[in-house]
Amino acid sequence: MKVEIQPDVRDIATQLGAGVPCALKVLAGQLADDPDMGRPSNLPGILNVTVDGAVFEDCPDLSVGYVREPDRIEIRFLRAAPSTEPSTDAHDQAQGRDQDQAADPATAAVTVREVADAWRRITGWLQHNAPDSYAALRAGATPAAIAALVEDLGIQIPVELHVLWLLTAGDDGGDGWGCLPGNMALMPLDAVAALYRLMMDAQAREDALNTDRSEDDRITVWKATWIPVVALGPADSTSGLYLDAASGYLGRWSRYNEGQDEVLDTLVTYLEEAADMLEAPALATRDKPGLIGGALVWLSSIDPAQEVRWQPLTS
């Protein structure tokens, strides 16, 4: 039986640990001998199998999804299997969502695939059309770095954000512009941690004042389940987008508590729409992509002095 591994699965494997590609290769051999070793998932036609990471050096427990066809097997999904140890984290809402994902590995696997596909479309476009912006993207974070951030924040990271950070750990900006709509930039992990602590401290001060306020007058500037993801620009952390680990939706944050609201995009739909606008700029509605030299620049927040240099995308 022929076993094929999707390219994005191989990429994710290299990010999860040095021993993961080896574990994946061993599993492929096992599937060739026993194609039906997996158990049915909640997705039609997708079988799921777990790998004991302790057997391999530098390898977490893995959850792998594959499709079995008459003459071949295609491995489509890969993620680190969640820990089965009971959690003592105080942020119950975020835990509940994370546990729901753990209980449904097929759903989590689809999310991994969707994020990887959307980000690959964005970076593929940047590589061929905006090399300065592509060069400004940081390499993916290591699992150890993400684990350290989880410990620092005391909150579980949603699977969609976890896989995005494995693919890239921030955007330093092509000629000062981030590659996401509005010229926003994916925040480096250290900036995520610093802003999270800053906003939690701000909320603690408001909580002290809220004790003397009526219920209608109480102020919420930050919630423990909000994880900052995107900043206004590579060098501007005054505002941006957060991912609510409880709901899975993005929202706007501001250090000055201005214009905060739920965006009603998930991280997946946000990345997919960015990719759609790059690939079909004539159909773009939220923002218009273009180029200044070798950098991607979105029209909505361009400096008027630079607008004469801006070249819209035509196809």
PASEBA-1860 file (N, C-alpha, C; in nm, 3 decimals):
! residues 315
1> MKVEIQPD> 0.085/-0.120/0.000/0.000/0.000/0.000/0.088/0.125/0.000 ~ 0.066/0.215/-0.094/0.143/0.338/-0.103/0.091/0.439/0.000 ~ 0.182/0.504/0.073/0.146/0.603/0.173/0.206/0.737/0.133 ~ 0.121/0.840/0.116/0.167/0.974/0.080/0.145/1.069/0.197 ~ 0.238/1.162/0.215/0.229/1.261/0.323/0.221/1.400/0.261 ~ 0.116/1.475/0.296/0.097/1.609/0.242/0.215/1.699/0.279 ~ 0.256/1.791/0.190/0.371/1.879/0.218/0.353/1.961/0.346 ~ 0.231/2.012/0.373/0.212/2.092/0.494/0.227/2.006/0.618
9> VRDIATQL> 0.194/1.877/0.608/0.213/1.787/0.722/0.362/1.771/0.749 ~ 0.442/1.758/0.645/0.588/1.747/0.664/0.644/1.874/0.727 ~ 0.593/1.990/0.685/0.639/2.116/0.742/0.607/2.124/0.891 ~ 0.484/2.087/0.926/0.443/2.091/1.066/0.525/1.993/1.148 ~ 0.556/1.876/1.089/0.634/1.775/1.160/0.770/1.830/1.201 ~ 0.834/1.905/1.113/0.967/1.958/1.145/0.961/2.062/1.256 ~ 0.843/2.126/1.273/0.828/2.228/1.376/0.796/2.168/1.512 ~ 0.735/2.051/1.514/0.689/1.992/1.640/0.801/1.927/1.719
17> GAGVPCAL> 0.911/1.893/1.656/1.021/1.829/1.728/1.110/1.752/1.632 ~ 1.238/1.739/1.670/1.334/1.674/1.580/1.297/1.529/1.553 ~ 1.228/1.465/1.647/1.194/1.325/1.629/1.063/1.300/1.557 ~ 0.987/1.408/1.529/0.855/1.390/1.470/0.862/1.338/1.326 ~ 0.951/1.390/1.239/0.958/1.332/1.103/0.988/1.182/1.105 ~ 1.074/1.140/1.197/1.103/0.997/1.209/0.979/0.920/1.252 ~ 0.907/0.975/1.350/0.785/0.909/1.397/0.682/0.899/1.284 ~ 0.675/1.004/1.203/0.580/1.004/1.092/0.620/0.899/0.988
25> KVLAGQLA> 0.750/0.885/0.964/0.798/0.785/0.869/0.767/0.644/0.918 ~ 0.787/0.622/1.048/0.756/0.490/1.105/0.606/0.461/1.094 ~ 0.524/0.563/1.124/0.380/0.544/1.113/0.340/0.511/0.970 ~ 0.402/0.580/0.872/0.371/0.553/0.732/0.398/0.406/0.699 ~ 0.507/0.352/0.751/0.536/0.211/0.728/0.433/0.119/0.792 ~ 0.387/0.157/0.911/0.284/0.078/0.978/0.152/0.082/0.902 ~ 0.119/0.200/0.850/-0.006/0.212/0.775/0.001/0.134/0.644 ~ 0.118/0.128/0.583/0.133/0.049/0.461/0.101/-0.098/0.487
33> DDPDMGRP> 0.138/-0.145/0.607/0.111/-0.285/0.643/-0.030/-0.305/0.697 ~ -0.082/-0.201/0.764/-0.214/-0.214/0.827/-0.293/-0.086/0.801 ~ -0.352/-0.071/0.683/-0.421/0.053/0.646/-0.539/0.090/0.734 ~ -0.594/-0.008/0.804/-0.713/0.018/0.884/-0.684/0.029/1.033 ~ -0.560/0.063/1.068/-0.524/0.068/1.210/-0.587/0.188/1.281 ~ -0.627/0.291/1.206/-0.687/0.408/1.267/-0.833/0.386/1.304 ~ -0.885/0.480/1.381/-1.026/0.474/1.419/-1.103/0.584/1.344 ~ -1.230/0.563/1.318/-1.308/0.666/1.247/-1.313/0.796/1.327
41> SNLPGILN> -1.308/0.907/1.257/-1.320/1.038/1.320/-1.459/1.093/1.291 ~ -1.479/1.219/1.330/-1.608/1.283/1.303/-1.619/1.334/1.159 ~ -1.511/1.323/1.082/-1.514/1.364/0.942/-1.528/1.243/0.853 ~ -1.619/1.246/0.758/-1.637/1.131/0.669/-1.508/1.095/0.597 ~ -1.471/0.968/0.605/-1.355/0.920/0.531/-1.221/0.942/0.598 ~ -1.219/1.014/0.711/-1.094/1.043/0.780/-1.077/0.947/0.897 ~ -0.963/0.877/0.900/-0.929/0.790/1.012/-0.822/0.860/1.096 ~ -0.827/0.836/1.225/-0.735/0.900/1.316/-0.654/0.795/1.391
49> VTVDGAVF> -0.524/0.823/1.407/-0.438/0.733/1.482/-0.346/0.817/1.569 ~ -0.314/0.767/1.688/-0.224/0.838/1.778/-0.088/0.769/1.781 ~ 0.014/0.849/1.806/0.152/0.800/1.812/0.208/0.831/1.950 ~ 0.265/0.732/2.016/0.326/0.750/2.147/0.462/0.818/2.129 ~ 0.471/0.945/2.163/0.594/1.020/2.142/0.711/0.972/2.226 ~ 0.683/0.902/2.336/0.791/0.856/2.423/0.883/0.757/2.354 ~ 0.835/0.696/2.246/0.915/0.598/2.173/1.027/0.667/2.096 ~ 1.009/0.796/2.066/1.104/0.870/1.983/1.165/0.985/2.063
57> EDCPDLSV> 1.288/1.018/2.033/1.354/1.130/2.101/1.300/1.262/2.046 ~ 1.273/1.356/2.139/1.222/1.489/2.102/1.098/1.478/2.015 ~ 0.997/1.410/2.068/0.871/1.392/1.995/0.755/1.389/2.093 ~ 0.659/1.480/2.080/0.541/1.473/2.166/0.448/1.361/2.118 ~ 0.348/1.329/2.198/0.243/1.241/2.149/0.176/1.310/2.030 ~ 0.142/1.232/1.930/0.089/1.288/1.805/-0.049/1.235/1.774 ~ -0.129/1.319/1.711/-0.257/1.280/1.656/-0.249/1.298/1.504 ~ -0.274/1.192/1.429/-0.256/1.192/1.284/-0.386/1.150/1.217
65> GYVREPDR> -0.428/1.228/1.117/-0.546/1.195/1.039/-0.510/1.155/0.898 ~ -0.574/1.052/0.846/-0.541/1.007/0.711/-0.665/0.957/0.638 ~ -0.653/0.955/0.505/-0.759/0.904/0.418/-0.711/0.772/0.359 ~ -0.796/0.670/0.365/-0.763/0.540/0.308/-0.839/0.521/0.178 ~ -0.766/0.504/0.069/-0.825/0.475/-0.061/-0.786/0.333/-0.102 ~ -0.848/0.278/-0.204/-0.820/0.138/-0.239/-0.673/0.106/-0.262 ~ -0.599/0.199/-0.324/-0.460/0.169/-0.358/-0.358/0.259/-0.292 ~ -0.403/0.348/-0.203/-0.309/0.438/-0.138/-0.367/0.497/-0.012
73> IEIRFLRA> -0.279/0.555/0.070/-0.316/0.627/0.192/-0.256/0.766/0.183 ~ -0.333/0.865/0.223/-0.285/1.003/0.225/-0.294/1.058/0.366 ~ -0.178/1.089/0.427/-0.175/1.150/0.559/-0.197/1.301/0.543 ~ -0.307/1.350/0.602/-0.348/1.488/0.578/-0.329/1.579/0.698 ~ -0.338/1.525/0.820/-0.338/1.611/0.938/-0.236/1.561/1.039 ~ -0.173/1.654/1.109/-0.079/1.621/1.215/-0.081/1.731/1.319 ~ -0.088/1.691/1.444/-0.076/1.787/1.553/-0.025/1.716/1.677 ~ 0.028/1.793/1.770/0.067/1.736/1.898/-0.059/1.702/1.976
81> APSTEPST> -0.067/1.579/2.024/-0.184/1.538/2.102/-0.183/1.611/2.235 ~ -0.300/1.657/2.282/-0.305/1.732/2.408/-0.271/1.643/2.527 ~ -0.221/1.708/2.631/-0.191/1.634/2.754/-0.318/1.583/2.818 ~ -0.311/1.465/2.877/-0.427/1.409/2.946/-0.426/1.442/3.095 ~ -0.320/1.514/3.142/-0.314/1.548/3.283/-0.417/1.654/3.314 ~ -0.480/1.650/3.433/-0.578/1.751/3.470/-0.511/1.887/3.485 ~ -0.577/1.990/3.438/-0.522/2.124/3.441/-0.569/2.198/3.564 ~ -0.481/2.284/3.618/-0.519/2.368/3.731/-0.526/2.514/3.691
89> DAHDQAQG> -0.528/2.541/3.561/-0.533/2.678/3.511/-0.662/2.744/3.554 ~ -0.653/2.874/3.583/-0.769/2.945/3.636/-0.864/2.990/3.529 ~ -0.820/2.989/3.404/-0.904/3.045/3.297/-0.994/2.935/3.242 ~ -1.106/2.912/3.308/-1.189/2.796/3.277/-1.249/2.803/3.137 ~ -1.284/2.921/3.090/-1.346/2.931/2.959/-1.252/2.884/2.850 ~ -1.129/2.931/2.855/-1.031/2.892/2.755/-1.002/2.743/2.764 ~ -0.996/2.690/2.886/-0.973/2.547/2.903/-1.085/2.467/2.840 ~ -1.208/2.512/2.861/-1.321/2.437/2.807/-1.313/2.425/2.657
97> RDQDQAAD> -1.277/2.535/2.588/-1.265/2.529/2.442/-1.151/2.437/2.402 ~ -1.038/2.446/2.475/-0.924/2.361/2.442/-0.958/2.214/2.463 ~ -1.032/2.184/2.570/-1.070/2.046/2.596/-1.168/1.995/2.491 ~ -1.255/2.082/2.442/-1.346/2.042/2.335/-1.267/2.003/2.211 ~ -1.164/2.080/2.180/-1.082/2.048/2.064/-1.008/1.917/2.085 ~ -0.960/1.896/2.211/-0.889/1.772/2.240/-0.980/1.652/2.225 ~ -1.109/1.670/2.261/-1.202/1.559/2.252/-1.241/1.530/2.108 ~ -1.214/1.621/2.018/-1.249/1.603/1.878/-1.125/1.628/1.792
105> PATAAVTV> -1.034/1.532/1.787/-0.909/1.554/1.713/-0.932/1.580/1.566 ~ -1.041/1.527/1.509/-1.066/1.550/1.367/-1.093/1.698/1.340 ~ -1.169/1.762/1.427/-1.196/1.905/1.410/-1.068/1.985/1.423 ~ -0.988/1.952/1.523/-0.861/2.022/1.540/-0.770/2.000/1.420 ~ -0.771/1.879/1.365/-0.687/1.850/1.249/-0.730/1.933/1.128 ~ -0.860/1.951/1.110/-0.909/2.036/1.001/-0.861/2.180/1.021 ~ -0.867/2.228/1.145/-0.821/2.363/1.174/-0.673/2.379/1.141 ~ -0.593/2.279/1.179/-0.450/2.282/1.147/-0.430/2.294/0.996
113> REVADAWR> -0.503/2.213/0.921/-0.490/2.214/0.775/-0.534/2.348/0.718 ~ -0.642/2.406/0.769/-0.693/2.532/0.716/-0.595/2.647/0.741 ~ -0.540/2.653/0.862/-0.442/2.759/0.892/-0.318/2.742/0.805 ~ -0.267/2.618/0.797/-0.147/2.593/0.717/-0.170/2.627/0.571 ~ -0.287/2.591/0.517/-0.317/2.620/0.377/-0.325/2.771/0.352 ~ -0.397/2.843/0.442/-0.413/2.988/0.424/-0.279/3.059/0.434 ~ -0.199/3.021/0.533/-0.070/3.088/0.548/0.024/3.055/0.433 ~ 0.018/2.934/0.382/0.101/2.897/0.267/0.061/2.979/0.143
121> RITGWLQH> -0.067/3.005/0.126/-0.111/3.088/0.015/-0.056/3.230/0.028 ~ -0.060/3.284/0.151/-0.009/3.420/0.174/0.141/3.426/0.151 ~ 0.216/3.334/0.211/0.362/3.339/0.198/0.408/3.303/0.058 ~ 0.333/3.213/-0.008/0.368/3.182/-0.147/0.353/3.303/-0.236 ~ 0.245/3.381/-0.213/0.226/3.503/-0.292/0.337/3.603/-0.260 ~ 0.369/3.619/-0.132/0.474/3.714/-0.094/0.608/3.676/-0.156 ~ 0.640/3.549/-0.154/0.768/3.504/-0.206/0.785/3.540/-0.353 ~ 0.677/3.530/-0.430/0.685/3.554/-0.574/0.660/3.701/-0.612
129> NAPDSYAA> 0.593/3.777/-0.526/0.553/3.911/-0.565/0.605/4.023/-0.475 ~ 0.631/3.993/-0.349/0.675/4.096/-0.254/0.790/4.041/-0.170 ~ 0.908/4.026/-0.230/1.018/3.960/-0.160/1.062/4.030/-0.032 ~ 1.046/4.163/-0.026/1.085/4.234/0.097/0.994/4.194/0.213 ~ 0.866/4.181/0.184/0.771/4.140/0.287/0.792/3.995/0.327 ~ 0.824/3.911/0.229/0.850/3.770/0.259/0.973/3.756/0.348 ~ 1.077/3.834/0.318/1.201/3.825/0.395/1.183/3.875/0.538 ~ 1.081/3.957/0.561/1.059/4.014/0.694/0.989/3.917/0.789
137> LRAGATPA> 0.935/3.806/0.738/0.868/3.709/0.823/0.970/3.628/0.902 ~ 0.945/3.614/1.030/1.035/3.535/1.114/1.011/3.386/1.093 ~ 1.112/3.309/1.125/1.096/3.163/1.121/0.994/3.121/1.227 ~ 0.943/3.000/1.213/0.846/2.950/1.308/0.904/2.934/1.447 ~ 0.818/2.949/1.548/0.861/2.930/1.686/0.878/2.781/1.715 ~ 0.963/2.748/1.808/0.978/2.609/1.849/0.866/2.573/1.945 ~ 0.832/2.445/1.954/0.732/2.404/2.054/0.771/2.447/2.195 ~ 0.902/2.446/2.226/0.947/2.487/2.359/0.917/2.634/2.384
145> AIAALVED> 0.935/2.719/2.282/0.907/2.862/2.297/0.759/2.886/2.320 ~ 0.675/2.813/2.248/0.530/2.829/2.268/0.489/2.777/2.405 ~ 0.548/2.666/2.448/0.519/2.613/2.581/0.559/2.713/2.689 ~ 0.671/2.781/2.670/0.714/2.882/2.767/0.616/2.998/2.772 ~ 0.561/3.036/2.656/0.462/3.143/2.653/0.334/3.100/2.725 ~ 0.293/2.976/2.703/0.174/2.923/2.771/0.193/2.932/2.923 ~ 0.310/2.892/2.968/0.338/2.896/3.113/0.341/3.040/3.163 ~ 0.396/3.129/3.083/0.405/3.270/3.121/0.267/3.333/3.134
153> LGIQIPVE> 0.181/3.307/3.035/0.048/3.368/3.035/-0.050/3.293/3.125 ~ -0.025/3.165/3.148/-0.117/3.086/3.229/-0.247/3.057/3.158 ~ -0.242/3.045/3.026/-0.362/3.018/2.948/-0.327/2.928/2.831 ~ -0.415/2.836/2.796/-0.392/2.749/2.683/-0.406/2.827/2.552 ~ -0.319/2.797/2.458/-0.321/2.863/2.328/-0.410/2.783/2.233 ~ -0.511/2.844/2.170/-0.595/2.771/2.074/-0.512/2.708/1.963 ~ -0.558/2.595/1.914/-0.480/2.518/1.818/-0.449/2.599/1.692 ~ -0.542/2.685/1.649/-0.520/2.761/1.526/-0.404/2.860/1.543
161> LHVLWLLT> -0.393/2.920/1.662/-0.282/3.013/1.687/-0.152/2.937/1.708 ~ -0.162/2.823/1.773/-0.044/2.739/1.796/0.022/2.701/1.663 ~ -0.059/2.656/1.567/-0.001/2.613/1.440/0.051/2.731/1.360 ~ -0.014/2.848/1.370/0.037/2.967/1.299/0.173/3.005/1.354 ~ 0.189/3.002/1.486/0.319/3.036/1.545/0.426/2.934/1.510 ~ 0.386/2.808/1.490/0.483/2.709/1.444/0.533/2.741/1.304 ~ 0.448/2.806/1.225/0.484/2.841/1.088/0.562/2.971/1.080 ~ 0.529/3.067/1.165/0.601/3.194/1.169/0.581/3.257/1.305
169> AGDDGGDG> 0.688/3.312/1.359/0.683/3.367/1.495/0.685/3.519/1.496 ~ 0.634/3.581/1.389/0.625/3.725/1.386/0.663/3.784/1.252 ~ 0.630/3.911/1.236/0.654/3.984/1.110/0.727/4.112/1.145 ~ 0.853/4.124/1.099/0.933/4.243/1.126/0.905/4.356/1.028 ~ 0.820/4.329/0.927/0.776/4.435/0.837/0.865/4.456/0.717 ~ 0.805/4.451/0.599/0.877/4.482/0.476/0.876/4.632/0.454 ~ 0.992/4.696/0.469/1.002/4.842/0.458/0.908/4.913/0.554 ~ 0.882/4.849/0.668/0.799/4.911/0.771/0.653/4.875/0.767
177> WGCLPGNM> 0.610/4.797/0.666/0.470/4.761/0.656/0.450/4.613/0.688 ~ 0.352/4.583/0.772/0.317/4.444/0.795/0.245/4.387/0.675 ~ 0.240/4.254/0.665/0.185/4.193/0.545/0.036/4.162/0.554 ~ -0.027/4.187/0.668/-0.169/4.159/0.683/-0.252/4.282/0.651 ~ -0.380/4.266/0.616/-0.464/4.381/0.579/-0.451/4.496/0.679 ~ -0.453/4.617/0.625/-0.430/4.733/0.709/-0.285/4.754/0.741 ~ -0.197/4.678/0.673/-0.052/4.680/0.699/-0.020/4.640/0.842 ~ -0.108/4.557/0.899/-0.085/4.506/1.033/0.020/4.394/1.029
185> ALMPLDAV> 0.077/4.366/1.145/0.187/4.269/1.153/0.160/4.167/1.261 ~ 0.190/4.043/1.231/0.183/3.937/1.331/0.287/3.965/1.439 ~ 0.245/3.963/1.565/0.332/4.002/1.675/0.430/3.891/1.712 ~ 0.557/3.924/1.738/0.649/3.825/1.793/0.602/3.778/1.931 ~ 0.647/3.661/1.973/0.600/3.603/2.098/0.636/3.688/2.219 ~ 0.753/3.750/2.219/0.789/3.833/2.334/0.699/3.956/2.343 ~ 0.658/4.009/2.228/0.566/4.122/2.228/0.427/4.080/2.274 ~ 0.386/3.959/2.238/0.258/3.906/2.285/0.257/3.900/2.437
193> AALYRLMM> 0.362/3.843/2.496/0.369/3.830/2.641/0.371/3.966/2.709 ~ 0.450/4.060/2.656/0.462/4.192/2.718/0.329/4.266/2.715 ~ 0.260/4.262/2.600/0.133/4.333/2.591/0.027/4.268/2.678 ~ 0.025/4.134/2.681/-0.072/4.064/2.765/-0.057/4.106/2.912 ~ 0.068/4.110/2.961/0.090/4.150/3.100/0.049/4.295/3.122 ~ 0.081/4.381/3.025/0.046/4.522/3.036/-0.105/4.541/3.047 ~ -0.180/4.471/2.961/-0.325/4.486/2.961/-0.390/4.421/3.082 ~ -0.334/4.309/3.129/-0.388/4.247/3.251/-0.366/4.338/3.372
201> DAQAREDA> -0.251/4.407/3.376/-0.226/4.503/3.484/-0.326/4.618/3.477 ~ -0.354/4.663/3.354/-0.452/4.771/3.337/-0.590/4.728/3.386 ~ -0.626/4.602/3.356/-0.756/4.552/3.401/-0.759/4.539/3.554 ~ -0.646/4.500/3.613/-0.642/4.489/3.760/-0.669/4.625/3.825 ~ -0.615/4.731/3.766/-0.641/4.864/3.819/-0.788/4.901/3.804 ~ -0.847/4.864/3.689/-0.989/4.892/3.669/-1.075/4.811/3.765 ~ -1.035/4.686/3.790/-1.112/4.602/3.883/-1.116/4.665/4.021 ~ -1.004/4.727/4.064/-1.002/4.793/4.194/-1.100/4.910/4.196
209> LNTDRSED> -1.110/4.983/4.085/-1.203/5.095/4.077/-1.346/5.047/4.056 ~ -1.362/4.931/3.991/-1.496/4.880/3.963/-1.574/4.846/4.089 ~ -1.503/4.822/4.199/-1.573/4.788/4.323/-1.661/4.904/4.371 ~ -1.626/5.025/4.332/-1.704/5.143/4.372/-1.794/5.193/4.259 ~ -1.799/5.121/4.149/-1.883/5.161/4.037/-2.008/5.076/4.032 ~ -2.111/5.132/3.973/-2.232/5.053/3.952/-2.205/4.948/3.845 ~ -2.288/4.848/3.837/-2.265/4.740/3.741/-2.260/4.793/3.598 ~ -2.344/4.892/3.567/-2.346/4.947/3.431/-2.223/5.032/3.401
217> DRITVWKA> -2.155/5.082/3.502/-2.041/5.172/3.482/-1.907/5.100/3.491 ~ -1.906/4.971/3.519/-1.781/4.899/3.533/-1.711/4.888/3.397 ~ -1.580/4.896/3.400/-1.500/4.901/3.278/-1.418/4.774/3.263 ~ -1.425/4.717/3.143/-1.342/4.603/3.108/-1.252/4.643/2.993 ~ -1.122/4.647/3.019/-1.026/4.679/2.914/-0.958/4.554/2.861 ~ -0.964/4.446/2.939/-0.897/4.322/2.896/-0.958/4.204/2.969 ~ -0.962/4.089/2.902/-1.004/3.964/2.964/-0.889/3.865/2.960 ~ -0.886/3.776/3.058/-0.776/3.680/3.068/-0.767/3.589/2.947
225> TWIPVVAL> -0.878/3.569/2.877/-0.879/3.479/2.762/-0.839/3.547/2.631 ~ -0.812/3.676/2.636/-0.773/3.749/2.514/-0.622/3.737/2.493 ~ -0.582/3.689/2.375/-0.442/3.672/2.342/-0.409/3.767/2.227 ~ -0.323/3.867/2.248/-0.289/3.958/2.138/-0.215/3.882/2.028 ~ -0.254/3.909/1.904/-0.200/3.835/1.790/-0.139/3.929/1.686 ~ -0.210/4.035/1.654/-0.171/4.125/1.545/-0.161/4.267/1.599 ~ -0.056/4.339/1.560/-0.038/4.478/1.599/-0.059/4.569/1.480 ~ -0.085/4.697/1.508/-0.112/4.794/1.403/-0.001/4.799/1.300
233> GPADSTSG> 0.121/4.777/1.343/0.234/4.773/1.252/0.353/4.711/1.320 ~ 0.458/4.681/1.246/0.577/4.618/1.306/0.637/4.699/1.420 ~ 0.626/4.833/1.412/0.683/4.919/1.515/0.575/4.995/1.591 ~ 0.451/4.953/1.583/0.340/5.025/1.646/0.251/4.926/1.720 ~ 0.262/4.925/1.852/0.181/4.832/1.933/0.074/4.906/2.012 ~ 0.020/5.013/1.952/-0.085/5.087/2.021/-0.221/5.021/2.006 ~ -0.239/4.939/1.902/-0.368/4.873/1.881/-0.345/4.752/1.791 ~ -0.449/4.673/1.776/-0.437/4.554/1.692/-0.553/4.460/1.712
241> LYLDAASG> -0.528/4.332/1.695/-0.631/4.229/1.707/-0.588/4.126/1.811 ~ -0.685/4.078/1.889/-0.662/3.968/1.980/-0.747/3.848/1.937 ~ -0.708/3.730/1.980/-0.788/3.610/1.962/-0.844/3.571/2.097 ~ -0.975/3.564/2.108/-1.040/3.523/2.232/-1.035/3.371/2.240 ~ -0.957/3.319/2.334/-0.942/3.174/2.347/-1.072/3.108/2.389 ~ -1.165/3.183/2.444/-1.293/3.126/2.488/-1.389/3.109/2.371 ~ -1.400/3.212/2.286/-1.498/3.209/2.177/-1.439/3.167/2.043 ~ -1.308/3.187/2.026/-1.245/3.158/1.897/-1.252/3.272/1.798
249> YLGRWSRY> -1.307/3.388/1.842/-1.320/3.501/1.750/-1.213/3.607/1.778 ~ -1.183/3.682/1.674/-1.091/3.795/1.687/-1.166/3.917/1.738 ~ -1.094/4.005/1.803/-1.149/4.132/1.848/-1.042/4.239/1.840 ~ -1.083/4.364/1.849/-0.987/4.475/1.841/-0.943/4.514/1.981 ~ -0.814/4.541/1.998/-0.764/4.593/2.124/-0.694/4.727/2.099 ~ -0.690/4.806/2.203/-0.619/4.934/2.198/-0.562/4.962/2.336 ~ -0.440/5.009/2.341/-0.381/5.044/2.470/-0.451/5.163/2.532 ~ -0.529/5.234/2.452/-0.603/5.349/2.502/-0.752/5.321/2.513
257> NEGQDEVL> -0.787/5.193/2.504/-0.926/5.150/2.520/-1.017/5.217/2.420 ~ -0.971/5.229/2.295/-1.049/5.293/2.191/-1.090/5.190/2.086 ~ -1.216/5.191/2.049/-1.262/5.112/1.935/-1.254/4.963/1.954 ~ -1.263/4.915/2.079/-1.258/4.772/2.101/-1.393/4.710/2.064 ~ -1.389/4.608/1.983/-1.511/4.538/1.948/-1.474/4.403/1.887 ~ -1.572/4.315/1.882/-1.550/4.184/1.825/-1.552/4.195/1.673 ~ -1.454/4.134/1.609/-1.442/4.142/1.464/-1.532/4.041/1.394 ~ -1.566/3.933/1.465/-1.650/3.825/1.413/-1.583/3.748/1.300
265> DTLVTYLE> -1.450/3.751/1.299/-1.370/3.663/1.215/-1.303/3.562/1.306 ~ -1.289/3.441/1.263/-1.196/3.351/1.329/-1.059/3.376/1.269 ~ -0.957/3.321/1.331/-0.823/3.336/1.275/-0.816/3.272/1.137 ~ -0.886/3.160/1.120/-0.887/3.091/0.991/-0.950/3.180/0.883 ~ -1.069/3.233/0.909/-1.136/3.315/0.807/-1.060/3.444/0.780 ~ -0.994/3.499/0.882/-0.913/3.620/0.865/-0.797/3.593/0.770 ~ -0.726/3.484/0.790/-0.613/3.450/0.704/-0.660/3.412/0.564 ~ -0.771/3.338/0.556/-0.823/3.298/0.425/-0.865/3.419/0.344
273> EAADMLEA> -0.927/3.519/0.409/-0.969/3.637/0.333/-0.848/3.717/0.287 ~ -0.743/3.725/0.371/-0.621/3.793/0.328/-0.562/3.725/0.205 ~ -0.559/3.592/0.207/-0.508/3.518/0.092/-0.595/3.540/-0.031 ~ -0.728/3.542/-0.012/-0.820/3.565/-0.124/-0.795/3.701/-0.187 ~ -0.774/3.804/-0.104/-0.756/3.939/-0.158/-0.625/3.951/-0.235 ~ -0.523/3.877/-0.192/-0.396/3.879/-0.265/-0.409/3.808/-0.399 ~ -0.480/3.696/-0.399/-0.491/3.616/-0.521/-0.594/3.672/-0.619 ~ -0.693/3.745/-0.568/-0.796/3.804/-0.655/-0.822/3.947/-0.611
281> PALATRDK> -0.727/4.038/-0.632/-0.740/4.175/-0.581/-0.860/4.250/-0.636 ~ -0.904/4.215/-0.755/-1.020/4.284/-0.812/-1.147/4.258/-0.731 ~ -1.150/4.149/-0.657/-1.267/4.115/-0.577/-1.252/4.157/-0.431 ~ -1.139/4.216/-0.396/-1.115/4.255/-0.257/-1.210/4.366/-0.216 ~ -1.266/4.353/-0.096/-1.361/4.452/-0.047/-1.311/4.525/0.078 ~ -1.254/4.453/0.172/-1.211/4.516/0.297/-1.092/4.609/0.278 ~ -1.002/4.572/0.191/-0.880/4.649/0.169/-0.828/4.618/0.029 ~ -0.737/4.700/-0.018/-0.682/4.680/-0.152/-0.531/4.660/-0.142
289> PGLIGGAL> -0.482/4.545/-0.188/-0.339/4.522/-0.182/-0.267/4.585/-0.300 ~ -0.143/4.625/-0.276/-0.059/4.680/-0.381/0.087/4.666/-0.344 ~ 0.173/4.727/-0.421/0.317/4.716/-0.400/0.382/4.852/-0.397 ~ 0.481/4.866/-0.310/0.576/4.977/-0.317/0.713/4.910/-0.319 ~ 0.774/4.911/-0.434/0.898/4.837/-0.449/0.872/4.688/-0.430 ~ 0.949/4.627/-0.342/0.932/4.484/-0.318/0.850/4.452/-0.196 ~ 0.774/4.550/-0.146/0.694/4.528/-0.025/0.545/4.532/-0.057 ~ 0.470/4.445/0.009/0.324/4.449/0.002/0.275/4.564/0.089
297> VWLSSIDP> 0.189/4.648/0.033/0.133/4.760/0.107/-0.017/4.765/0.080 ~ -0.094/4.768/0.187/-0.240/4.774/0.176/-0.284/4.919/0.176 ~ -0.380/4.951/0.091/-0.417/5.090/0.064/-0.479/5.160/0.185 ~ -0.553/5.086/0.271/-0.635/5.150/0.375/-0.553/5.233/0.473 ~ -0.429/5.198/0.496/-0.351/5.272/0.597/-0.218/5.321/0.542 ~ -0.215/5.348/0.414/-0.092/5.398/0.354/-0.073/5.545/0.388 ~ 0.051/5.584/0.405/0.085/5.725/0.425/0.056/5.800/0.295 ~ -0.024/5.908/0.302/-0.057/5.981/0.178/0.067/6.022/0.098
305> AQEVRWQP> 0.177/6.046/0.167/0.298/6.086/0.096/0.356/5.973/0.013 ~ 0.317/5.849/0.050/0.368/5.732/-0.022/0.272/5.684/-0.130 ~ 0.152/5.742/-0.132/0.049/5.688/-0.221/0.087/5.697/-0.368 ~ 0.166/5.798/-0.406/0.204/5.812/-0.545/0.295/5.696/-0.590 ~ 0.365/5.635/-0.497/0.452/5.523/-0.530/0.377/5.390/-0.531 ~ 0.257/5.389/-0.478/0.181/5.264/-0.458/0.126/5.214/-0.591 ~ 0.151/5.088/-0.621/0.104/5.026/-0.743/-0.002/4.922/-0.710 ~ -0.129/4.943/-0.749/-0.232/4.843/-0.717/-0.207/4.714/-0.792
313> LTS> -0.255/4.606/-0.732/-0.246/4.476/-0.800/-0.359/4.465/-0.900 ~ -0.330/4.411/-1.014/-0.431/4.401/-1.119/-0.479/4.258/-1.145 ~ -0.409/4.161/-1.091/-0.452/4.023/-1.114/-0.402/3.935/-1.002
END
